[in-house]
Amino acid sequence: MIAAVQKLEPEITPIKPTLTVPTPSEQDQLDLMPWLPFTLSLELPVVRFTIGDLLTLTKGSIVETACHHTSDLPLRVNHLLIGWTEFEVIGDRIAVRITDQA
C-alpha cells in the first residue's frame, strides 16, 4: 500500500511594525516610584581650612585641596564606601568620575 504525501506550504503573514508612543502617564512612572533618601559624600582633604572659611563660602568660592586632580577619592553613600572617584574638568565646571567600585 502506498500512502500519498501531501506537501504543505507554510503560510507566511507579514508583520507590520507599529510605533507606540508612551502616554504621559507611562513616562511619569519613575516619578511615582518611592525613592529612598540617602546621603552621597565625597571625602576631599583641604588645607588650612577653618570654620570661618566654611561660614564665608559662597557660590563660586575656591577652596584649596590637598590632592591632585587625578587622585582617587572615596565616594560614600550613607557612610558606606561604594567606590573611588577622581576630578575631571568639563568646560568651566568640575565633575567627579567614578574610577572603581568598592
C-alpha positions, -999 to +999 in steps of 0.1 A: +000+000+000+014+034-010+004+064+011+001+098-006+022+126+009+007+160+007+032+188+006+021+218+027+033+253+020+039+274+051+016+303+054+037+335+060+019+366+072+040+398+071+042+417+104+035+453+101+057+473+126+037+496+149+051+526+166+037+530+201+043+563+217+042+561+255+014+581+271+024+608+296+012+586+324+037+559+313+065+584+310+059+596+346+060+562+362+095+568+375+083+599+392+056+579+410+081+553+424+091+558+460+127+568+463+149+561+493+166+591+508+204+588+511+235+609+516+262+609+490+295+622+502+329+627+487+358+629+511+381+657+500+411+668+520+415+705+523+444+725+537+443+755+560+405+755+561+389+770+592+353+772+604+354+809+595+363+799+559+333+775+559+310+802+571+321+826+543+317+801+514+295+814+486+287+803+451+320+804+431+343+802+461+376+784+455+389+760+481+425+747+480+427+709+483+455+687+494+451+663+465+460+662+428+430+663+404+437+627+394+439+614+429+414+587+438+390+600+464+365+578+484+328+580+474+303+570+502+266+565+504+252+567+539+288+563+552+293+531+532+322+531+507+308+524+472+337+534+450+366+557+442+365+588+421+387+615+405+381+650+395+376+659+359+373+694+343+344+697+319+343+732+303+342+756+332+329+730+357+345+703+378+329+669+377+337+636+396+343+605+375+338+571+392+370+551+386+365+520+406+337+503+426+343+491+461 
